[in-house]
Amino acid sequence: MDSISTSSSSACPLTTPQWNLDRPFLTGHFHQETKSSSQVAASKGFSTDSFSPGNEKAIGSYHASVQELIVIDDLLSALIGIEGRYISIKRVRSKDDNFAFQVDASMDLALQESAKRLFPLCESYLLINQFVESRSQFKTGLVNHAFAAALRALLLDYQAMVAQLEHQFRLGKLSIQGLWFYCQPMMGSMQALSVVIRKASANNFLGSAILNLLQSQAKAMAGDHTVRSLLEKMTQSASSAYLGILERWVYEGVIDDPYGELFIAENKSLPKESLSQDYDAKYWRQRYSLKDDIPSFLENAAGIILTTGKYLNVMRECGHNVQVPVSENSKLMSFGANHQYLECIKAAYEFASGELLTLVKEKYDLLGKLRSIKHYLLLDQGDFLVHFMDIARDELSKKPEEISVEKLQSLLDLALRSTAAAADPCHEDLTCYVERSTLMKSLSMLKDLEANRSVFDGSDLEEPVSITGLETFSLSYKVQWPLSLVISRKALTKYQLIFRFLFHCKHVDRQLCGAWQVHQAVRALNTQGTAISRSSLLCRSMLKFISSLLHYLTFEVLEPNWHVMHNRLKTAKSIDEVIQYHDFFLEKCLRECLLLLPELLKKVERLKSICLQYAAATQWLVSSSIDITKIDTSSDGALGMEKLKQLKLRKPSHALKVDAENASVTDSILKFEREFNSEIQSLRPILSSGSRAEPYLTHLAQWILSVGRDQ
């Protein structure tokens, strides 16, 4: 703009005078051609008859020198969008909305050619002026408003140039060649702007689309320094409003964008509460997201800009009003080749990231919450669980739909208050939860867990006829904002899946321990020739299997992975890194706990089922092998130790049952043994091949595959 006004003023140094519109300004020769001086128009100096339709003389009837004066006068009008006597302007209604200029056919051919050379400049003025009027409306957005204001200032310079040319013409110092000479410097700039305006109008561009268009046009005009400089200044002017919106987002985390021009979209239908309620909550990824129309000069920094505002917004949602410190040098009201604005954005990101991380770690004690979840959902502190399983045995033995969650919650609270967990201030956030399906079924319904892995085939799952709370019981944890960003519903669900697997393994282990106590209690009796000795070996193999599995899960998977995550969280530099490390920890634990390996998990579940069936039948097996009427049981099916100690055989001849009576017991034990060994054997090739692809299975394979060798 400045360059154009300078060039026009330098070409025509005279200032615009306050001329008297009543004074004739044309040459005497022209007055001789008119009817009378009293009929000269106040504004033009032409005769009144010359403006009357049908009375206009053909321009060809005038002398060539007079024609030139008339054409110059018409061109000066056309330059500001006004029709002359012999130059008409017609609007062509089309996609591009062009303007057509026509001259009197009788005009001197040389003058016609000279006039036509100026028509593109006249058309550019009309297009720009029309664009300024149409883009000054509220609905067109702040960027268009700023662009239109810059164009209006340019048009003022342009009109000043035309006024100076008209003054020269009144003084009789302007020829048609002089008019072309003075207008030529402006033509390139006006035509370049008209190209931008045509594209912007045709596509109804708004916001960043206008900025991208201006920048691309400036790059296209790299060979013309004057035009490129003008387009860059136009871009600066148009972007000032856009950068104002951007500055509030980067420095305050607020979207003040009344016309939706910013490249960041806000989805208000995604509340932050969804993080702790919905497994598929998309709050953190989609509450604020990037649009497609990003200004090219901000394209490389778009991700940082989005994240910076998100961090500030989280702190505002917490009631922690924080604003990035802003100095005069860090304002985003302009951009240039020095890329200082990128440094400002980077500084704002580092500040927001550090503040949010400090807030989450210190005020809301993220690491403390994660440790508490580890204690309970990953069974790091098992004393409360043992107590809870004892007092809640009857309730957990019911079907899921018959279980009273309120009663379980009260029993859980009692177990927590009665053990070391009472010292944990976070234990009050622990709640009971009962699923309605088995672990395998739950895994099959969470399709996102099977990415790039074997898919659980829901139709292939063998659901038991009757399941109890022991298979479906889980714990949940109350997580408040902003910790729900890290410990979301999805993360808690993954914790619960691991807990359910561990809890059921613990239950199987307790049942087998009860069966082992039964065998140990009858060791003093003469069991030679009965099936008890064989049953004892089977029980030991089952215990070794479940103990090896629990040892692997606890000490080979959960503990090492937890320590890796804990160390990473200490050095994390942003909340996104914290979320990434935490999600990676859970995904790795799920995978290494066999929960993402369907074939292997089915085998383990089948082995656990056989162990439970065997443990439940232990009382009958032992009592049927010994000449006693009934043995009282304590919790988990274990024989009453005091009763067993007092047990004495009446007669040696009646101590052992006859072979016929013992046959059914022996068959039952052999059946359990065959089933257990068969499943162990079928597990060998799966673990052997899996350990080559997944090294973490190596130790599990060594322990489990050695189970059957002891028999």
FENSUL-V855864 format. One record per residue. N is the residue number from 1. RES is the residue in one small letter. PHI is phi in degrees with one decimal (none if undefined). PSI is psi as a letter, one per 40 degrees, with the letter a starting at -180 (NA if undefined). Layout:
BEGIN
((N;RES;PHI;PSI) (N;RES;PHI;PSI))
END
This chain:
BEGIN
((1;m;none;d) (2;d;-62.3;d) (3;s;-66.2;d) (4;i;-71.5;d) (5;s;-62.5;d) (6;t;-65.8;d) (7;s;-66.0;d) (8;s;-71.4;d) (9;s;-71.7;d) (10;s;-71.6;d) (11;a;-71.0;d) (12;c;-133.2;g) (13;p;-70.6;e) (14;l;-72.3;i) (15;t;-85.1;i) (16;t;-74.1;h) (17;p;-84.4;i) (18;q;-91.8;g) (19;w;-84.2;i) (20;n;-90.4;h) (21;l;-69.9;e) (22;d;-83.6;e) (23;r;-85.2;h) (24;p;-60.2;i) (25;f;-125.4;e) (26;l;-86.0;i) (27;t;-71.1;i) (28;g;-62.7;d) (29;h;-60.8;d) (30;f;-68.2;d) (31;h;-66.0;d) (32;q;-67.4;d) (33;e;-82.5;d) (34;t;-86.6;i) (35;k;-72.9;d) (36;s;-160.7;i) (37;s;-70.9;d) (38;s;-71.4;e) (39;q;-97.5;e) (40;v;-69.7;h) (41;a;-68.7;i) (42;a;-64.6;d) (43;s;-95.8;d) (44;k;-114.4;d) (45;g;86.2;e) (46;f;-96.4;i) (47;s;-72.2;i) (48;t;-63.2;d) (49;d;-65.1;d) (50;s;-66.6;e) (51;f;-96.4;e) (52;s;-86.3;h) (53;p;-60.1;h) (54;g;88.4;e) (55;n;-101.3;e) (56;e;-71.4;h) (57;k;-75.1;i) (58;a;-64.6;h) (59;i;-64.2;d) (60;g;-68.0;e) (61;s;-79.2;e) (62;y;-92.8;i) (63;h;-66.3;i) (64;a;-56.9;d) (65;s;-68.2;d) (66;v;-72.4;d) (67;q;-56.0;d) (68;e;-62.2;d) (69;l;-64.0;d) (70;i;-65.4;d) (71;v;-63.7;d) (72;i;-61.0;d) (73;d;-61.6;d) (74;d;-66.6;d) (75;l;-67.0;d) (76;l;-61.4;d) (77;s;-72.2;d) (78;a;-65.0;d) (79;l;-63.0;d) (80;i;-114.8;f) (81;g;84.2;f) (82;i;-113.6;h) (83;e;-68.4;i) (84;g;-102.5;a) (85;r;-74.4;d) (86;y;-119.7;e) (87;i;-123.0;h) (88;s;-107.9;i) (89;i;-123.0;h) (90;k;-124.4;h) (91;r;-91.2;h) (92;v;-95.7;h) (93;r;-75.5;h) (94;s;-150.5;a) (95;k;-61.1;d) (96;d;-90.5;e) (97;d;53.9;g) (98;n;-86.8;i) (99;f;-122.6;h) (100;a;-111.2;h) (101;f;-112.2;h) (102;q;-127.2;i) (103;v;-117.4;i) (104;d;-64.0;h) (105;a;-63.6;d) (106;s;-83.7;e) (107;m;-65.5;i) (108;d;-54.3;h) (109;l;-61.2;d) (110;a;-64.8;d) (111;l;-67.9;d) (112;q;-59.0;d) (113;e;-63.8;d) (114;s;-64.3;d) (115;a;-67.2;d) (116;k;-64.8;d) (117;r;-66.2;d) (118;l;-93.4;e) (119;f;-61.9;d) (120;p;-58.3;d) (121;l;-67.5;d) (122;c;-63.3;d) (123;e;-66.2;d) (124;s;-60.6;d) (125;y;-60.7;d) (126;l;-62.7;d) (127;l;-64.0;d) (128;i;-65.0;d) (129;n;-62.8;d) (130;q;-64.2;d) (131;f;-63.7;d) (132;v;-59.8;d) (133;e;-67.1;d) (134;s;-74.3;d) (135;r;-93.8;e) (136;s;-92.0;e) (137;q;-80.0;i) (138;f;-62.2;d) (139;k;-66.0;e) (140;t;-80.6;e) (141;g;94.5;i) (142;l;-69.5;d) (143;v;-65.3;d) (144;n;-64.3;d) (145;h;-61.1;d) (146;a;-66.0;d) (147;f;-63.9;d) (148;a;-64.0;d) (149;a;-64.8;d) (150;a;-66.1;d) (151;l;-66.4;d) (152;r;-63.4;d) (153;a;-64.7;d) (154;l;-64.0;d) (155;l;-65.1;d) (156;l;-64.4;d) (157;d;-63.0;d) (158;y;-62.6;d) (159;q;-66.3;d) (160;a;-64.3;d) (161;m;-63.5;d) (162;v;-64.1;d) (163;a;-63.9;d) (164;q;-65.1;d) (165;l;-65.5;d) (166;e;-65.7;d) (167;h;-63.0;d) (168;q;-62.0;d) (169;f;-65.2;d) (170;r;-64.4;d) (171;l;-81.6;e) (172;g;74.0;f) (173;k;-112.2;e) (174;l;-122.3;h) (175;s;-101.5;i) (176;i;-65.0;d) (177;q;-69.7;d) (178;g;-64.7;d) (179;l;-61.8;d) (180;w;-62.0;d) (181;f;-62.1;d) (182;y;-74.0;d) (183;c;-85.3;d) (184;q;-57.6;d) (185;p;-60.2;d) (186;m;-84.5;e) (187;m;-65.5;d) (188;g;-60.6;d) (189;s;-65.9;d) (190;m;-65.1;d) (191;q;-70.1;d) (192;a;-63.1;d) (193;l;-67.0;d) (194;s;-65.5;d) (195;v;-63.4;d) (196;v;-61.3;d) (197;i;-67.4;d) (198;r;-59.1;d) (199;k;-65.7;d) (200;a;-64.2;d) (201;s;-71.4;d) (202;a;-63.4;d) (203;n;-102.3;e) (204;n;52.3;f) (205;f;-68.1;i) (206;l;-135.6;i) (207;g;54.1;b) (208;s;-65.6;d) (209;a;-63.2;d) (210;i;-64.8;d) (211;l;-63.8;d) (212;n;-63.2;d) (213;l;-64.4;d) (214;l;-63.1;d) (215;q;-67.0;d) (216;s;-65.2;d) (217;q;-68.7;d) (218;a;-64.5;d) (219;k;-66.5;d) (220;a;-67.4;d) (221;m;-99.7;f) (222;a;-60.3;d) (223;g;-77.0;e) (224;d;-110.3;h) (225;h;-62.0;d) (226;t;-63.9;d) (227;v;-66.6;d) (228;r;-62.6;d) (229;s;-61.8;d) (230;l;-63.4;d) (231;l;-64.5;d) (232;e;-66.6;d) (233;k;-67.2;d) (234;m;-63.4;d) (235;t;-63.6;d) (236;q;-60.5;d) (237;s;-65.9;d) (238;a;-68.0;d) (239;s;-82.5;e) (240;s;-59.7;d) (241;a;-67.7;d) (242;y;-64.3;d) (243;l;-67.9;d) (244;g;-64.4;d) (245;i;-64.6;d) (246;l;-63.0;d) (247;e;-63.5;d) (248;r;-65.3;d) (249;w;-70.4;d) (250;v;-74.6;d) (251;y;-101.0;e) (252;e;-129.2;e) (253;g;74.9;f) (254;v;-117.7;h) (255;i;-96.6;h) (256;d;-108.4;g) (257;d;-131.2;g) (258;p;-63.6;d) (259;y;-113.4;e) (260;g;63.2;f) (261;e;-92.4;d) (262;l;-65.0;i) (263;f;-79.0;e) (264;i;-109.5;h) (265;a;-101.1;i) (266;e;-113.1;h) (267;n;-105.7;g) (268;k;-72.8;e) (269;s;-78.7;e) (270;l;-107.9;g) (271;p;-79.1;i) (272;k;-66.1;d) (273;e;-63.7;d) (274;s;-64.8;d) (275;l;-61.5;d) (276;s;-96.6;e) (277;q;-120.5;d) (278;d;-112.5;h) (279;y;-62.0;d) (280;d;-96.3;f) (281;a;-57.0;h) (282;k;-112.2;f) (283;y;-55.7;d) (284;w;-68.0;d) (285;r;-91.0;d) (286;q;-123.8;e) (287;r;-58.5;d) (288;y;-125.0;h) (289;s;-143.6;i) (290;l;-87.0;h) (291;k;-86.5;i) (292;d;-80.9;d) (293;d;-88.4;g) (294;i;-97.9;h) (295;p;-57.1;h) (296;s;-61.4;d) (297;f;-76.3;e) (298;l;-113.0;e) (299;e;-60.9;d) (300;n;-72.4;d) (301;a;-105.6;e) (302;a;-59.9;d) (303;g;-62.9;d) (304;i;-65.2;d) (305;i;-62.1;d) (306;l;-59.9;d) (307;t;-66.5;d) (308;t;-59.6;d) (309;g;-64.0;d) (310;k;-63.1;d) (311;y;-62.7;d) (312;l;-63.3;d) (313;n;-65.0;d) (314;v;-60.6;d) (315;m;-65.2;d) (316;r;-66.1;d) (317;e;-64.9;d) (318;c;-84.5;e) (319;g;78.2;e) (320;h;-101.4;g) (321;n;-72.7;h) (322;v;-137.2;i) (323;q;-134.5;h) (324;v;-63.4;h) (325;p;-58.6;h) (326;v;-120.1;h) (327;s;-113.0;i) (328;e;-61.6;d) (329;n;-80.6;e) (330;s;-105.9;e) (331;k;-73.5;i) (332;l;-102.0;f) (333;m;-81.7;e) (334;s;-154.5;i) (335;f;-137.5;i) (336;g;-158.2;a) (337;a;-69.6;e) (338;n;-78.7;e) (339;h;56.8;f) (340;q;-64.7;d) (341;y;-63.3;d) (342;l;-68.6;d) (343;e;-65.6;d) (344;c;-64.2;d) (345;i;-64.5;d) (346;k;-63.2;d) (347;a;-64.1;d) (348;a;-65.1;d) (349;y;-62.8;d) (350;e;-63.2;d) (351;f;-66.0;d) (352;a;-62.9;d) (353;s;-62.8;d) (354;g;-64.6;d) (355;e;-64.4;d) (356;l;-66.8;d) (357;l;-63.6;d) (358;t;-63.6;d) (359;l;-62.0;d) (360;v;-70.1;d) (361;k;-75.8;d) (362;e;-93.4;d) (363;k;-71.3;d) (364;y;-101.1;e) (365;d;49.9;g) (366;l;-59.7;d) (367;l;-64.0;d) (368;g;-65.3;d) (369;k;-64.4;d) (370;l;-65.1;d) (371;r;-64.3;d) (372;s;-63.9;d) (373;i;-62.9;d) (374;k;-63.5;d) (375;h;-58.4;d) (376;y;-98.6;d) (377;l;-82.9;d) (378;l;-106.4;e) (379;l;56.4;f) (380;d;-70.4;d) (381;q;-111.9;h) (382;g;-93.1;e) (383;d;-65.4;d) (384;f;-65.5;d) (385;l;-69.1;d) (386;v;-60.9;d) (387;h;-62.7;d) (388;f;-65.3;d) (389;m;-65.1;d) (390;d;-71.0;d) (391;i;-81.8;e) (392;a;-105.8;e) (393;r;-58.0;d) (394;d;-65.4;d) (395;e;-69.8;d) (396;l;-72.9;e) (397;s;-79.8;e) (398;k;-82.1;i) (399;k;-69.5;i) (400;p;-54.2;d) (401;e;-73.1;e) (402;e;-96.3;e) (403;i;-75.6;h) (404;s;-91.2;h) (405;v;-64.6;d) (406;e;-63.2;d) (407;k;-66.7;d) (408;l;-60.3;d) (409;q;-64.5;d) (410;s;-65.9;d) (411;l;-67.3;d) (412;l;-65.0;d) (413;d;-60.5;d) (414;l;-64.0;d) (415;a;-65.4;d) (416;l;-68.1;d) (417;r;-72.7;d) (418;s;-93.3;e) (419;t;-126.8;a) (420;a;-63.9;e) (421;a;-63.7;e) (422;a;-62.4;d) (423;a;-76.7;e) (424;d;-84.9;h) (425;p;-65.6;e) (426;c;-92.0;e) (427;h;-67.3;e) (428;e;-71.3;e) (429;d;-82.8;e) (430;l;-85.1;h) (431;t;-133.4;i) (432;c;-88.1;i) (433;y;-150.2;h) (434;v;-121.8;h) (435;e;-78.1;i) (436;r;-112.4;e) (437;s;-139.7;i) (438;t;-72.8;i) (439;l;-61.4;d) (440;m;-60.9;d) (441;k;-66.7;d) (442;s;-61.6;d) (443;l;-63.9;d) (444;s;-67.9;d) (445;m;-85.3;e) (446;l;-99.5;g) (447;k;-65.7;d) (448;d;-69.2;e) (449;l;-77.4;e) (450;e;-101.1;e) (451;a;-58.7;h) (452;n;61.2;f) (453;r;-137.1;i) (454;s;-60.4;h) (455;v;-91.9;h) (456;f;-67.0;h) (457;d;-90.3;h) (458;g;-60.1;d) (459;s;-72.4;e) (460;d;-91.6;e) (461;l;-75.4;h) (462;e;-93.4;g) (463;e;-74.2;h) (464;p;-63.9;i) (465;v;-62.3;d) (466;s;-135.8;h) (467;i;-117.1;i) (468;t;-118.7;i) (469;g;-64.3;d) (470;l;-65.3;d) (471;e;-88.3;d) (472;t;-116.7;e) (473;f;-69.6;i) (474;s;-151.2;i) (475;l;-111.3;i) (476;s;-126.3;i) (477;y;-141.7;h) (478;k;-80.5;h) (479;v;-124.7;h) (480;q;-98.7;i) (481;w;-65.7;h) (482;p;-96.9;e) (483;l;-64.9;d) (484;s;-65.8;e) (485;l;-62.6;d) (486;v;-92.0;d) (487;i;-97.0;g) (488;s;-81.3;i) (489;r;-60.7;d) (490;k;-64.8;d) (491;a;-63.8;d) (492;l;-64.0;d) (493;t;-61.6;d) (494;k;-67.4;d) (495;y;-59.5;d) (496;q;-66.3;d) (497;l;-62.8;d) (498;i;-65.6;d) (499;f;-61.0;d) (500;r;-61.2;d) (501;f;-65.6;d) (502;l;-65.5;d) (503;f;-61.1;d) (504;h;-69.8;d) (505;c;-62.1;d) (506;k;-62.4;d) (507;h;-62.8;d) (508;v;-61.5;d) (509;d;-61.2;d) (510;r;-65.2;d) (511;q;-65.2;d) (512;l;-68.8;d) (513;c;-63.8;d) (514;g;-63.2;d) (515;a;-65.0;d) (516;w;-66.6;d) (517;q;-63.8;d) (518;v;-62.3;d) (519;h;-65.8;d) (520;q;-67.6;d) (521;a;-70.8;d) (522;v;-101.4;e) (523;r;-64.4;d) (524;a;-69.8;e) (525;l;-82.1;i) (526;n;-81.8;g) (527;t;-102.2;e) (528;q;-63.1;h) (529;g;92.3;e) (530;t;-99.9;i) (531;a;-85.6;e) (532;i;-64.7;d) (533;s;-61.3;d) (534;r;-69.2;d) (535;s;-63.5;d) (536;s;-62.9;d) (537;l;-63.7;d) (538;l;-64.8;d) (539;c;-61.6;d) (540;r;-64.1;d) (541;s;-64.3;d) (542;m;-65.8;d) (543;l;-62.3;d) (544;k;-63.8;d) (545;f;-62.3;d) (546;i;-70.8;d) (547;s;-67.6;d) (548;s;-64.1;d) (549;l;-64.5;d) (550;l;-65.8;d) (551;h;-62.9;d) (552;y;-61.9;d) (553;l;-61.2;d) (554;t;-79.7;d) (555;f;-97.3;e) (556;e;-101.0;d) (557;v;-116.4;c) (558;l;-67.4;d) (559;e;-63.1;d) (560;p;-60.7;d) (561;n;-66.0;d) (562;w;-62.1;d) (563;h;-65.7;d) (564;v;-62.3;d) (565;m;-63.6;d) (566;h;-59.1;d) (567;n;-67.0;d) (568;r;-67.3;d) (569;l;-64.1;d) (570;k;-65.7;d) (571;t;-102.3;e) (572;a;-63.1;i) (573;k;-106.9;e) (574;s;-154.3;i) (575;i;-67.1;d) (576;d;-66.4;d) (577;e;-66.1;d) (578;v;-60.8;d) (579;i;-61.2;d) (580;q;-63.1;d) (581;y;-64.8;d) (582;h;-66.3;d) (583;d;-63.6;d) (584;f;-64.3;d) (585;f;-59.5;d) (586;l;-65.9;d) (587;e;-63.3;d) (588;k;-67.9;d) (589;c;-66.3;d) (590;l;-59.4;d) (591;r;-67.2;d) (592;e;-76.7;e) (593;c;-85.2;e) (594;l;75.8;e) (595;l;-74.2;e) (596;l;-107.8;e) (597;l;-118.1;g) (598;p;-56.0;d) (599;e;-63.4;d) (600;l;-69.2;d) (601;l;-64.3;d) (602;k;-62.3;d) (603;k;-65.1;d) (604;v;-65.3;d) (605;e;-63.6;d) (606;r;-65.8;d) (607;l;-63.2;d) (608;k;-63.7;d) (609;s;-62.8;d) (610;i;-63.7;d) (611;c;-62.3;d) (612;l;-66.5;d) (613;q;-61.9;d) (614;y;-65.6;d) (615;a;-61.3;d) (616;a;-67.2;d) (617;a;-90.0;e) (618;t;-61.1;d) (619;q;-59.4;d) (620;w;-66.6;d) (621;l;-61.9;d) (622;v;-71.7;d) (623;s;-65.5;d) (624;s;-77.1;d) (625;s;-90.5;e) (626;i;-122.1;i) (627;d;-80.6;g) (628;i;-133.1;i) (629;t;-79.8;d) (630;k;-161.8;i) (631;i;-116.2;h) (632;d;-65.8;i) (633;t;-117.4;i) (634;s;-103.1;a) (635;s;-60.9;i) (636;d;63.2;f) (637;g;79.6;e) (638;a;-76.3;i) (639;l;-69.0;i) (640;g;-61.8;h) (641;m;-62.8;d) (642;e;-64.2;d) (643;k;-62.6;d) (644;l;-68.5;d) (645;k;-67.3;d) (646;q;-84.8;e) (647;l;-67.6;h) (648;k;-134.9;i) (649;l;-84.5;h) (650;r;-71.2;d) (651;k;-136.8;h) (652;p;-58.1;d) (653;s;-69.7;d) (654;h;-102.9;e) (655;a;-67.3;d) (656;l;-109.8;i) (657;k;-78.1;i) (658;v;-70.7;i) (659;d;-58.7;d) (660;a;-62.6;d) (661;e;-75.1;d) (662;n;-88.1;e) (663;a;-62.0;d) (664;s;-65.9;d) (665;v;-65.6;d) (666;t;-60.9;d) (667;d;-61.4;d) (668;s;-64.6;d) (669;i;-64.9;d) (670;l;-63.2;d) (671;k;-64.3;d) (672;f;-60.4;d) (673;e;-64.3;d) (674;r;-63.9;d) (675;e;-62.7;d) (676;f;-63.5;d) (677;n;-64.9;d) (678;s;-63.3;d) (679;e;-67.5;d) (680;i;-62.4;d) (681;q;-64.1;d) (682;s;-69.9;e) (683;l;-78.3;d) (684;r;-56.6;d) (685;p;-63.1;d) (686;i;-66.3;d) (687;l;-69.1;d) (688;s;-63.8;d) (689;s;-71.2;d) (690;g;-67.1;d) (691;s;-67.6;d) (692;r;-73.9;d) (693;a;-83.0;d) (694;e;-121.9;g) (695;p;-57.8;d) (696;y;-66.1;e) (697;l;-83.6;e) (698;t;-60.1;d) (699;h;-66.1;d) (700;l;-60.9;d) (701;a;-63.1;d) (702;q;-63.3;d) (703;w;-74.0;d) (704;i;-70.8;d) (705;l;-71.3;e) (706;s;-90.9;e) (707;v;-63.0;d) (708;g;-74.1;e) (709;r;-77.4;e) (710;d;-80.3;e) (711;q;-87.7;NA))
END
